[in-house]
Amino acid sequence: MSDARGEVSLGQPAGAAVAVPSLPGGWRRRLVGLLRPVFALAGLGMLALLVRKAGPRELGTVLAEAAAWLPCVALLELGRQCMDALATRSSYGAAAGHVPLRVLARAQLIGTAVSSMAPAGRAAAEATKAAFLTPHMGGGTATAAAATSQSASLAAGGFISFPCALASYLLTGMSLFTVAMLVHGVVLVALSAGVRACMRAKRPGVWLACRFRRWSSHAEQFQATARCGSLLPWRPTLAFLGSRVLQVGQYAVLTHAVGIDTSLVQALFSQGLYLCALAVGSLVPGQVGVSDGAFALAAGVLDTTAARAMSVALLGHVVQLLFVVAGALTPLVWRVPPAPRPAAPAPECR
């Protein structure tokens, strides 16, 4: 998980860094660090052009009328955060009892801020949570759980893409939207299985242990934890899938709020649009400009104006920003006493 190295420095507990090996490729991290401001400016520029084309006055009117629905969307987002935290906890399997709920909740809030702003956000968020949970679980177990959680997130995103593709087919036929959602689903499920297969394979673990001394002490515990359960981690996957279902509910509320005649098909299509935009704009913080452009492009499919379609994405950014601010402030206002670093618990397979 390449993003893990860049995120363990965010308020990590003492000793957390050993959970992630220092893999080569520092030039890649520097390149990404240089490109991120460029992509952020490009996203803002695209957003400005889209607002100008859609009409600032119409856009402002639609947003003002829809603002009353934001508390409902924020409540659904809170439910999503709870499901994501449950998925992380489920990734620890029988050892989940070692994770204090208050520490998990705090790590989830901080991880949410990271996932919205960092490239490959979900992987970065799981790495951040692993850094905070390492003192309670041990480095190998925490890292394995983070990778399992990432695999489960990929699988859930892939599975939800298939009903989204069906919704797109009902609205547009075998269009570019439909093909993109189908490909997205297949690729994510394949990546999920691939991540877990690599975690459980012996040769990668032996290679890491021989190449990186700091990793060798955790490699055995990492692989022992990774080999518990099936290839696809079903419990965390179902939790993440529940989170995606709540996100479909969010898009149903948002499309209704901006004046679009909403059905389940349109809500699923909107979810599929968001997921494809998320994949395309992974280097753009918050996908600003990318998701807005995707919704503006699909205005005809949603049978609405570009301003109303864009408003769906813009209102989603507002709710996202609320949780980013909450996550960024969490380390300042919510402190937990440092936990003694226990010996890593033996994995218990069910």
Legacy VTK file of the C-alpha trace (Angstrom):
# vtk DataFile Version 3.0
C-alpha trace
ASCII
DATASET POLYDATA
POINTS 350 float
0.000 0.000 0.000
2.017 2.890 -1.287
-0.173 5.540 0.347
0.430 4.166 3.803
3.922 5.624 3.981
2.714 9.135 3.393
-0.033 9.079 5.987
1.395 7.467 9.105
3.003 10.795 9.923
-0.409 12.403 10.498
-0.630 12.382 14.271
0.580 8.811 14.483
1.182 7.191 17.864
4.670 6.297 18.900
5.955 3.248 17.145
3.233 3.199 14.505
5.615 3.732 11.626
7.082 0.273 11.898
3.771 -1.154 10.773
4.521 -0.107 7.203
7.759 -0.891 5.367
9.800 1.857 3.776
9.456 0.699 0.210
11.485 2.299 -2.567
9.998 4.898 -4.872
10.487 8.174 -2.999
10.658 9.978 -6.342
7.106 8.815 -7.054
5.885 10.358 -3.805
7.682 13.603 -4.622
6.187 13.597 -8.110
2.688 13.059 -6.704
3.324 15.836 -4.185
4.235 18.180 -7.019
1.338 17.144 -9.224
-1.371 17.404 -6.564
-1.411 21.238 -6.483
-1.499 21.226 -10.282
-4.466 18.850 -10.341
-6.179 20.828 -7.570
-5.855 24.054 -9.579
-7.031 22.240 -12.712
-10.077 20.950 -10.840
-10.927 24.409 -9.532
-10.473 25.855 -13.009
-12.769 23.221 -14.491
-15.332 23.941 -11.796
-15.198 27.670 -12.549
-15.776 27.010 -16.264
-18.673 24.677 -15.495
-20.290 27.251 -13.196
-19.927 29.927 -15.857
-21.441 27.678 -18.516
-24.331 26.501 -16.338
-25.170 30.018 -15.174
-24.146 31.268 -11.718
-27.550 32.796 -11.023
-29.517 29.623 -11.781
-26.971 27.549 -9.901
-27.206 29.796 -6.826
-31.005 29.616 -6.867
-31.005 25.808 -7.055
-28.439 25.486 -4.256
-30.356 27.872 -2.006
-33.586 25.899 -2.497
-31.864 22.565 -1.873
-29.889 23.638 1.212
-32.735 22.610 3.549
-32.033 18.951 2.669
-28.390 19.074 3.739
-29.022 17.920 7.362
-30.677 14.773 6.003
-27.721 14.109 3.700
-25.291 14.761 6.568
-27.184 12.264 8.749
-26.871 9.623 6.031
-23.163 10.452 5.796
-22.831 9.881 9.532
-24.419 6.470 9.006
-21.878 5.792 6.263
-19.042 6.652 8.636
-20.419 4.183 11.180
-20.595 1.451 8.533
-17.029 2.202 7.417
-15.820 1.974 11.016
-17.691 -1.329 11.388
-15.943 -2.596 8.245
-12.554 -1.661 9.703
-13.397 -3.423 12.961
-14.605 -6.506 11.073
-11.287 -6.615 9.216
-9.603 -7.571 12.507
-11.734 -10.714 12.737
-11.750 -12.411 16.129
-9.089 -9.968 17.383
-11.488 -6.997 17.049
-12.076 -7.012 20.805
-8.596 -5.524 21.261
-9.687 -2.334 19.451
-11.229 0.260 21.852
-14.341 1.800 20.283
-13.312 5.358 21.179
-9.952 4.897 19.464
-11.643 3.393 16.397
-14.162 6.265 16.217
-11.389 8.853 16.475
-9.321 7.086 13.812
-12.375 6.907 11.531
-12.961 10.673 11.734
-9.320 11.467 10.991
-9.218 8.866 8.226
-12.260 10.491 6.612
-10.404 13.784 6.272
-7.409 11.964 4.783
-9.551 9.986 2.321
-11.096 13.172 0.945
-7.831 15.043 0.425
-5.131 12.434 -0.264
-4.522 10.607 -3.566
-5.923 7.065 -3.553
-7.967 8.278 -0.611
-9.381 5.001 0.673
-5.969 3.339 0.872
-4.547 6.412 2.608
-7.440 6.432 5.085
-6.968 2.761 5.971
-3.225 3.318 6.424
-3.960 6.248 8.734
-6.374 4.192 10.810
-3.818 1.390 11.022
-1.262 3.868 12.382
-3.611 4.852 15.226
-4.617 1.265 16.003
-1.120 -0.256 15.882
-0.407 0.320 19.628
-3.443 -1.812 20.464
-2.920 -4.577 17.911
0.723 -4.743 16.866
2.148 -3.645 13.547
1.624 -6.820 11.522
-2.010 -7.272 12.565
-2.913 -3.609 12.042
-1.309 -3.504 8.606
-2.996 -6.741 7.536
-6.359 -5.424 8.731
-5.820 -2.164 6.815
-5.045 -4.082 3.626
-8.053 -6.361 4.213
-10.265 -3.339 4.723
-8.948 -1.793 1.506
-9.662 -5.043 -0.341
-13.194 -5.114 1.089
-13.773 -1.504 0.033
-12.721 -2.347 -3.524
-15.039 -5.356 -3.590
-17.998 -3.338 -2.279
-17.385 -0.595 -4.832
-17.274 -3.233 -7.552
-20.440 -5.006 -6.458
-22.481 -1.788 -6.218
-21.277 -0.808 -9.705
-23.263 -3.639 -11.303
-26.755 -2.419 -10.275
-25.547 1.080 -11.197
-24.637 -0.219 -14.660
-28.073 -1.839 -14.931
-29.680 1.493 -14.033
-27.522 3.190 -16.678
-28.608 0.590 -19.247
-32.269 1.229 -18.450
-31.744 4.969 -18.924
-29.237 5.095 -21.771
-28.875 1.633 -23.294
-25.376 0.287 -23.935
-23.836 3.751 -23.690
-20.407 4.940 -22.594
-21.848 5.428 -19.084
-23.032 1.803 -18.943
-19.754 0.371 -20.238
-17.729 2.529 -17.826
-19.740 1.299 -14.836
-19.472 -2.340 -15.918
-15.717 -2.080 -16.430
-15.389 -0.258 -13.113
-17.192 -3.080 -11.305
-15.165 -5.879 -12.895
-11.833 -4.120 -12.327
-12.550 -3.373 -8.659
-13.659 -6.918 -7.816
-10.565 -8.293 -9.602
-8.319 -5.853 -7.729
-9.914 -6.855 -4.431
-9.189 -10.536 -5.035
-5.684 -9.659 -6.242
-4.857 -7.665 -3.117
-5.945 -10.506 -0.855
-4.113 -13.106 -2.949
-0.875 -11.119 -2.700
-1.351 -10.710 1.042
-1.743 -14.462 1.495
1.025 -15.565 -0.913
4.256 -16.758 0.695
6.795 -15.384 -1.762
5.926 -11.650 -1.426
6.100 -11.959 2.360
9.463 -13.721 2.246
10.810 -11.131 -0.221
9.722 -8.233 2.012
11.148 -9.870 5.118
14.518 -10.390 3.406
14.659 -6.960 1.755
13.370 -4.750 4.591
14.606 -5.426 8.104
11.949 -3.312 9.816
9.238 -5.312 8.058
10.664 -8.748 8.895
9.511 -8.666 12.524
5.904 -8.141 11.397
5.805 -10.295 8.263
4.863 -13.531 10.026
2.014 -11.924 11.984
0.854 -10.058 8.868
0.553 -13.197 6.778
-0.956 -15.253 9.583
-3.683 -12.623 9.917
-4.140 -12.311 6.142
-4.671 -16.056 5.714
-7.618 -16.080 8.080
-10.976 -16.263 6.327
-11.836 -16.466 2.644
-10.153 -14.784 -0.327
-12.835 -12.079 -0.361
-13.360 -10.745 3.200
-17.149 -10.994 3.328
-17.907 -9.339 6.675
-16.091 -6.058 6.005
-17.289 -6.184 2.392
-20.913 -6.357 3.516
-20.329 -3.442 5.888
-18.817 -1.357 3.078
-21.674 -2.417 0.817
-24.094 -1.112 3.448
-22.180 2.162 3.328
-22.616 2.314 -0.460
-26.338 1.626 -0.125
-26.588 4.592 2.236
-24.717 6.620 -0.380
-27.366 5.676 -2.948
-29.873 7.079 -0.442
-27.826 10.281 -0.302
-28.034 10.697 -4.058
-31.759 10.015 -3.977
-32.143 12.862 -1.478
-29.794 15.178 -3.389
-31.425 14.639 -6.773
-34.847 15.228 -5.219
-33.552 18.327 -3.410
-32.415 20.013 -6.647
-35.737 19.359 -8.363
-35.002 16.211 -10.368
-37.839 13.713 -10.646
-36.109 10.981 -8.651
-36.454 7.220 -8.869
-34.297 4.353 -7.630
-32.917 3.985 -11.156
-31.766 7.610 -11.237
-30.294 7.363 -7.729
-28.268 4.286 -8.759
-27.176 6.016 -11.964
-25.996 9.010 -9.911
-24.066 6.690 -7.600
-22.407 5.047 -10.595
-21.447 8.477 -11.964
-19.849 9.382 -8.650
-17.862 6.134 -8.478
-16.532 6.557 -12.026
-15.601 10.181 -11.301
-13.858 8.984 -8.128
-11.773 6.559 -10.180
-10.867 9.146 -12.830
-10.124 12.009 -10.436
-8.175 10.170 -7.747
-5.395 12.800 -7.772
-7.802 15.750 -7.510
-8.572 16.641 -3.852
-12.224 15.910 -3.176
-12.738 15.277 -6.919
-13.640 18.967 -7.196
-14.447 19.736 -10.818
-14.355 16.066 -11.847
-17.609 14.851 -10.307
-19.247 18.194 -11.169
-18.264 17.732 -14.805
-19.551 14.146 -14.825
-22.960 15.251 -13.532
-23.116 18.177 -15.957
-22.310 15.765 -18.799
-25.142 13.457 -17.682
-27.743 16.226 -17.326
-29.622 14.956 -20.369
-29.787 11.422 -18.941
-31.230 12.792 -15.694
-33.677 14.871 -17.761
-32.643 18.137 -16.153
-30.495 21.212 -16.730
-26.724 21.308 -16.301
-27.131 23.657 -13.318
-29.394 21.234 -11.446
-27.223 18.230 -12.282
-24.095 20.074 -11.124
-25.857 21.065 -7.926
-25.997 17.381 -6.913
-22.192 17.207 -6.944
-21.758 20.638 -5.340
-24.034 19.770 -2.423
-22.103 16.529 -2.015
-18.904 18.599 -1.744
-20.495 20.695 1.014
-21.315 17.630 3.125
-17.872 16.195 2.376
-16.272 19.448 3.534
-18.140 19.293 6.849
-16.651 15.894 7.633
-13.203 16.911 6.400
-13.227 19.845 8.829
-14.470 17.592 11.642
-11.726 15.055 10.910
-9.032 17.729 10.696
-10.048 19.189 14.060
-10.338 15.800 15.781
-6.620 15.467 16.725
-6.787 18.940 18.309
-9.969 18.561 20.358
-10.114 14.809 21.022
-6.992 13.381 22.592
-6.624 9.866 23.910
-3.936 8.680 26.332
-1.145 6.673 24.690
-1.693 2.958 24.983
1.088 0.575 25.980
2.251 -1.406 22.984
1.195 -5.002 23.573
2.538 -8.094 21.915
0.612 -8.710 18.705
-2.326 -11.046 19.455
-2.302 -14.381 17.691
-4.841 -14.438 14.849
-7.905 -16.510 15.543
-9.469 -17.917 12.388
-13.127 -18.788 12.356
LINES 1 351
350 0 1 2 3 4 5 6 7 8 9 10 11 12 13 14 15 16 17 18 19 20 21 22 23 24 25 26 27 28 29 30 31 32 33 34 35 36 37 38 39 40 41 42 43 44 45 46 47 48 49 50 51 52 53 54 55 56 57 58 59 60 61 62 63 64 65 66 67 68 69 70 71 72 73 74 75 76 77 78 79 80 81 82 83 84 85 86 87 88 89 90 91 92 93 94 95 96 97 98 99 100 101 102 103 104 105 106 107 108 109 110 111 112 113 114 115 116 117 118 119 120 121 122 123 124 125 126 127 128 129 130 131 132 133 134 135 136 137 138 139 140 141 142 143 144 145 146 147 148 149 150 151 152 153 154 155 156 157 158 159 160 161 162 163 164 165 166 167 168 169 170 171 172 173 174 175 176 177 178 179 180 181 182 183 184 185 186 187 188 189 190 191 192 193 194 195 196 197 198 199 200 201 202 203 204 205 206 207 208 209 210 211 212 213 214 215 216 217 218 219 220 221 222 223 224 225 226 227 228 229 230 231 232 233 234 235 236 237 238 239 240 241 242 243 244 245 246 247 248 249 250 251 252 253 254 255 256 257 258 259 260 261 262 263 264 265 266 267 268 269 270 271 272 273 274 275 276 277 278 279 280 281 282 283 284 285 286 287 288 289 290 291 292 293 294 295 296 297 298 299 300 301 302 303 304 305 306 307 308 309 310 311 312 313 314 315 316 317 318 319 320 321 322 323 324 325 326 327 328 329 330 331 332 333 334 335 336 337 338 339 340 341 342 343 344 345 346 347 348 349
